[in-house]
Structure formats: C-alpha cells, structure tokens
C-alpha cells in the first residue's frame, strides 16, 4: 500500500468518526488530493468498513498462493537455461523451472 493510499484511508476513518457521509468524504478527498484521490467505489468500501467499527487501515491477509515465483534463484535459473539454449520457448522454460509463463517473460 502506498503512503498516499494509507493517508487517504486514515482520513476516511477520521471523517467517518466525525459522522461525514460517503459523498462528503469523497468530495473532501478530491479537494485535498485532486486527480490522485481514491475512486468513489473504494471510498464507499472503506466508509462501510470503518462504519462497521473496523480500526485497521491496512488490507487483510488474502488466501491463495503467495507470489513467490519471481525470486533471485528462479531468475538465475531462467537466465542459465536461456544462455544454454536461446531457442527454447517460454512455455518450455517455465516448465523446466516450474513457474508460470508470465514470470518467465518478465525475466
């Protein structure tokens, strides 16, 4: 989460505690942050959360596989494989390293 996003969430929390509506909060954020203000749907989402007595401004842990494919070790493996045979496909390289093709394409 960026510092700006954290700041805006903190501001939303404060304004909810002052009893401001979602529309009022969005207008204030636009006055302060202009084009960098949170989108309306995100503001309403956080207004709802803080209205339900949530205190934390950080995102909750999400389930699912963590993004661990792009490690220094895997990058080195991909580079070594490609160094040995430049004609391998992205799919073949991904299968050898056991990571997804998109990650191979970024290395």
C-alpha positions as CSV (number, residue, x, y, z in Angstrom):
1,X,0.0,0.0,0.0
2,X,1.3,3.4,-0.9
3,X,1.8,6.2,1.6
4,X,-0.9,8.2,-0.3
5,X,-3.4,5.3,-0.1
6,X,-2.7,4.9,3.7
7,X,-3.1,8.6,4.3
8,X,-6.5,8.6,2.5
9,X,-7.7,5.6,4.4
10,X,-6.7,7.2,7.6
11,X,-8.6,10.4,6.6
12,X,-11.7,8.3,5.7
13,X,-11.5,6.7,9.1
14,X,-11.3,10.1,10.8
15,X,-14.1,11.6,8.7
16,X,-16.4,8.5,9.4
17,X,-15.9,9.1,13.1
18,X,-17.0,12.7,12.6
19,X,-20.2,11.4,11.0
20,X,-19.5,12.5,7.4
21,X,-21.3,10.7,4.6
22,X,-19.6,8.8,1.8
23,X,-20.3,11.7,-0.6
24,X,-18.9,14.3,1.7
25,X,-15.8,12.2,2.3
26,X,-15.2,11.7,-1.4
27,X,-15.6,15.5,-2.0
28,X,-13.1,16.3,0.7
29,X,-10.6,13.8,-0.7
30,X,-10.9,15.3,-4.2
31,X,-10.4,18.8,-2.7
32,X,-7.2,17.6,-1.0
33,X,-5.8,15.1,-3.5
34,X,-7.3,16.1,-6.8
35,X,-6.8,13.5,-9.5
36,X,-4.9,11.3,-7.0
37,X,-8.0,10.9,-4.8
38,X,-9.3,7.4,-4.3
39,X,-12.1,6.3,-6.7
40,X,-15.6,6.6,-5.4
41,X,-16.2,2.9,-5.1
42,X,-13.0,2.5,-3.0
43,X,-14.1,5.4,-0.7
44,X,-17.5,3.8,-0.2
45,X,-15.9,0.4,0.6
46,X,-13.7,2.0,3.3
47,X,-16.6,4.1,4.7
48,X,-18.6,0.9,5.1
49,X,-15.7,-0.9,6.8
50,X,-15.0,2.0,9.2
51,X,-18.7,2.4,9.9
52,X,-18.7,-1.2,11.0
53,X,-16.1,-0.3,13.6
54,X,-13.0,-1.5,11.7
55,X,-9.9,0.1,13.1
56,X,-7.1,-1.0,10.8
57,X,-6.3,0.9,7.6
58,X,-4.2,-1.9,6.1
59,X,-5.6,-4.7,3.9
60,X,-6.3,-8.0,5.5
61,X,-4.3,-11.1,4.6
62,X,-5.7,-12.8,1.5
63,X,-5.9,-16.5,0.9
64,X,-4.2,-18.1,-2.1
65,X,-0.7,-18.8,-3.3
66,X,1.8,-16.2,-2.4
67,X,3.7,-14.6,-5.2
68,X,7.0,-16.4,-4.9
69,X,7.8,-17.2,-8.5
70,X,10.0,-14.2,-9.2
71,X,12.9,-14.9,-6.9
72,X,16.6,-14.3,-7.5
73,X,17.1,-18.1,-7.7
74,X,14.4,-18.5,-10.4
75,X,15.7,-15.5,-12.3
76,X,19.1,-17.1,-12.3
77,X,17.7,-20.5,-13.4
78,X,15.8,-18.9,-16.3
79,X,18.8,-16.9,-17.5
80,X,21.0,-20.0,-17.3
81,X,18.6,-22.1,-19.3
82,X,18.3,-19.4,-21.9
83,X,22.0,-18.9,-22.0
84,X,22.4,-22.6,-22.8
85,X,19.7,-22.7,-25.5
86,X,18.3,-19.5,-26.8
87,X,15.7,-21.3,-29.0
88,X,13.6,-22.7,-26.1
89,X,10.1,-21.5,-25.9
90,X,8.7,-19.5,-22.9
91,X,6.5,-22.5,-22.1
92,X,9.4,-25.0,-22.1
93,X,11.5,-22.7,-19.9
94,X,8.6,-22.2,-17.5
95,X,8.0,-26.0,-17.2
96,X,11.7,-26.6,-16.5
97,X,11.8,-24.0,-13.7
98,X,8.2,-24.9,-12.5
99,X,6.9,-21.3,-12.7
100,X,4.3,-19.6,-14.9
101,X,5.0,-18.3,-18.4
102,X,4.2,-14.7,-17.5
103,X,7.0,-14.7,-14.9
104,X,9.5,-16.2,-17.4
105,X,8.5,-13.5,-19.8
106,X,9.4,-10.8,-17.2
107,X,12.9,-12.1,-16.7
